[in-house]
């Protein structure tokens, strides 16, 4: 399933480097990132989206696993300028106020992200960086560079509520869950406003209520506001997601059908 042959108990930071070799290239000192599509999407009330190829986690309920994360599509390389024009044109043509990078893990290409952010200054568009936070948690300097951009919102997607959830969902070493929390801490210490410029999203389909409460306490210790603006995530049962979960023997406690109706699977 995984063209990089990742074993259970892997180091996602090492995986970042392996993926980077496949999805990032330098052309005339400009970092280009591989994408597989640009599109208008319904989330956030409407947003222009660039789906990047390549991720440093192997989540068992990933909606983009066929194209962007587990089995990386061939895709096409974009300079920051090309990505900027694609996203800006989609946003402006559909009267959208936000753009984002999604699909894979955008922060694998740090320079590309920072160049994009600079291009989006003074456009009137909000830039949503969807990330698992691992690289930001490992690199406080990156957090410092990100918070310079007032039009940026960082959405840190936590893979479960604790180390055990993280390992079950991602198959990565459980201690790397702590780096996700460290990303939030690094960004806030660098000056990001909690809930306005940075907030946590949490995949809850596989978690116990007691672990969620403990996570909320941990978030409150980082900043009291963080536990008040959690974006609660649940699995959406797209056919290809169901297939992946079956292969991984991953069973959600609560999931939703694509029509938005809940389904209690356990």
C-alpha positions in Angstrom: 0.0 0.0 0.0 2.8 2.4 0.9 5.4 3.1 -1.8 7.9 4.1 0.9 7.4 0.8 2.7 6.8 2.4 6.1 6.9 -0.1 9.0 4.8 0.1 12.2 6.6 2.2 14.8 8.3 4.6 12.4 9.8 8.0 13.0 7.7 10.6 11.2 10.5 13.2 11.1 12.7 10.7 9.3 9.8 9.9 7.0 9.5 13.6 6.3 13.0 13.6 4.8 12.3 10.5 2.7 9.0 12.0 1.4 10.7 15.3 0.7 13.1 13.7 -1.7 10.1 12.6 -3.8 7.9 15.7 -3.7 10.2 18.7 -3.4 12.7 20.1 -5.8 14.8 23.2 -6.1 14.8 25.1 -9.4 17.0 28.2 -9.5 17.0 28.4 -5.7 13.1 28.3 -5.6 11.5 25.4 -3.7 8.8 23.8 -5.8 6.3 21.4 -4.3 4.4 18.6 -6.0 0.5 19.1 -6.1 -2.2 16.9 -7.5 -5.0 19.4 -7.9 -6.4 22.9 -7.2 -10.1 23.2 -6.4 -12.9 25.1 -4.8 -14.1 23.3 -1.7 -17.1 23.7 0.8 -15.2 23.7 4.1 -14.8 26.9 6.1 -17.9 28.2 4.2 -16.0 28.0 0.9 -12.3 27.9 0.3 -9.8 27.7 -2.5 -7.6 24.6 -1.9 -4.3 23.3 -3.2 -3.8 19.6 -2.5 -0.1 18.8 -2.0 1.4 15.4 -2.5 3.3 13.7 0.3 2.8 13.3 4.1 4.9 12.3 7.1 2.1 10.3 8.7 0.2 7.2 7.6 -3.2 7.7 9.2 -5.6 4.8 8.9 -8.6 6.9 8.1 -6.9 9.4 5.7 -9.3 10.7 3.0 -6.4 11.4 0.6 -4.4 8.3 1.0 -4.9 7.2 -2.7 -3.4 10.3 -4.1 -1.4 12.3 -1.6 -0.2 10.6 1.5 0.1 6.8 1.5 0.3 6.1 -2.3 1.7 9.3 -3.7 0.2 10.3 -7.1 2.6 11.5 -9.8 1.2 15.0 -9.5 2.9 18.1 -10.9 5.5 20.5 -9.5 4.5 24.1 -8.7 6.6 27.1 -7.8 5.2 29.3 -5.0 4.2 31.8 -7.7 2.3 29.2 -9.8 0.5 27.9 -6.7 -0.3 31.5 -5.6 -2.0 32.4 -8.9 -4.0 29.1 -9.0 -5.3 29.7 -5.5 -5.9 33.4 -5.8 -7.7 33.0 -9.1 -10.1 30.3 -7.6 -10.7 32.5 -4.6 -11.4 35.7 -6.5 -13.5 34.0 -9.2 -15.8 32.4 -6.6 -15.8 35.3 -4.1 -14.1 33.3 -1.5 -12.2 34.8 1.4 -9.8 32.0 2.2 -7.2 29.7 0.7 -5.5 26.6 2.1 -3.1 23.8 1.5 -4.4 20.3 2.3 -4.2 16.7 1.0 -0.6 15.9 2.2 1.5 17.6 4.9 2.4 21.2 3.6 5.2 21.8 6.1 7.5 19.2 4.5 8.3 22.1 2.1 9.0 24.9 4.6 10.5 27.4 2.1 7.6 26.8 -0.3 5.0 27.6 2.4 6.8 30.7 3.6 7.1 32.0 0.0 3.4 31.4 -0.5 2.6 33.3 2.7 4.6 36.3 1.5 2.8 36.3 -1.8 -0.6 36.3 -0.2 0.2 39.4 1.9 -2.1 42.3 1.0 -4.5 40.2 -1.0 -7.3 40.3 1.5 -7.3 36.5 1.7 -6.9 34.4 4.8 -4.4 31.5 4.4 -5.3 28.4 6.4 -2.3 26.1 7.0 -3.6 22.6 7.7 -0.9 20.6 9.4 -0.2 17.7 11.8 2.2 20.1 13.5 5.1 17.6 13.8 7.6 19.8 12.0 6.5 23.0 13.7 6.8 21.2 17.0 10.3 20.1 16.2 11.4 23.5 14.9 10.6 26.6 17.0 12.3 28.8 14.4 9.8 27.7 11.8 7.0 28.7 14.3 8.6 32.2 14.7 8.7 32.7 10.9 5.1 31.6 10.5 3.6 34.0 13.1 5.0 37.0 11.2 2.1 36.7 8.8 -1.1 38.2 10.2 -3.3 36.6 7.4 -2.2 33.1 8.5 -4.4 30.7 10.5 -2.7 27.4 11.6 -5.0 24.5 12.1 -3.0 21.8 14.0 -4.7 18.4 13.5 -4.1 16.2 16.5 -4.3 12.5 15.7 -6.3 11.4 18.7 -6.2 12.5 22.3 -3.2 10.7 23.6 -0.1 8.8 22.7 -2.0 5.5 22.4 -4.6 7.0 20.0 -1.8 8.6 18.0 0.0 5.3 17.5 -3.3 3.4 16.8 -4.3 5.9 14.1 -0.9 6.6 12.5 1.3 3.5 13.4 4.0 6.0 14.2 6.0 5.9 17.4 3.6 7.1 20.2 5.9 9.7 21.7 5.6 11.8 18.6 2.1 12.8 19.7 3.9 15.2 22.1 5.3 17.1 19.1 1.8 17.9 18.0 1.1 19.6 21.3 4.5 21.2 21.2 3.6 22.8 17.8 0.7 24.6 19.5 3.0 25.7 22.3 5.7 26.9 19.9 3.3 29.0 17.9 1.7 30.6 21.0 5.1 31.3 22.5 6.1 32.9 19.2 3.1 35.3 19.4 0.2 33.5 17.6 -3.2 34.4 19.1 -4.9 31.2 20.3 -8.2 30.5 18.5 -7.6 33.4 16.1 -4.3 32.5 14.5 -3.8 28.9 15.8 -6.2 26.3 17.1 -6.3 22.5 17.5 -8.4 20.1 15.6 -8.8 16.6 17.2 -9.7 13.3 15.5 -12.2 11.8 18.1 -13.6 8.8 16.3 -11.2 6.4 18.1 -10.9 8.1 21.5 -12.3 7.5 24.9 -14.1 10.3 26.6 -11.7 10.3 29.6 -8.8 10.8 27.2 -10.5 13.7 25.5 -11.0 15.4 28.9 -7.3 14.9 29.8 -6.4 16.4 26.4 -8.5 19.4 27.1 -6.7 19.9 30.4 -3.3 19.7 28.6 -4.4 22.2 26.0 -5.6 24.5 28.8 -2.2 24.4 30.4 -0.6 25.5 27.1 -3.2 28.3 26.9 -6.6 28.5 28.6 -8.3 29.4 25.3 -7.1 26.4 23.3 -9.6 24.0 25.0 -12.4 26.4 24.0 -11.8 26.3 20.3 -11.2 22.7 19.5 -12.4 21.6 16.0 -13.8 18.2 16.7 -13.1 15.8 13.8 -14.8 12.5 13.0 -14.2 9.9 10.2 -16.3 10.4 7.1 -17.1 7.0 5.6 -16.1 7.5 2.0 -15.7 4.1 0.3 -12.0 4.5 -0.1 -11.7 5.5 3.6 -13.7 2.4 4.7 -11.3 0.3 2.5 -8.3 1.7 4.2 -9.7 1.2 7.7 -10.5 -2.4 6.9 -6.9 -3.0 5.7 -5.6 -1.4 8.9 -8.2 -3.1 11.2 -9.1 0.3 12.5 -12.7 0.6 13.9 -14.2 4.0 14.7 -16.5 4.4 17.6 -18.3 7.2 15.9 -18.2 8.1 12.2 -20.3 10.0 9.7 -21.7 9.0 6.3 -20.9 11.4 3.4 -24.4 12.8 3.6 -23.6 14.1 7.1 -25.6 11.5 9.1 -23.9 9.9 12.1 -23.1 6.2 12.2 -22.1 4.5 15.5 -19.9 1.7 14.3 -19.0 0.3 17.7 
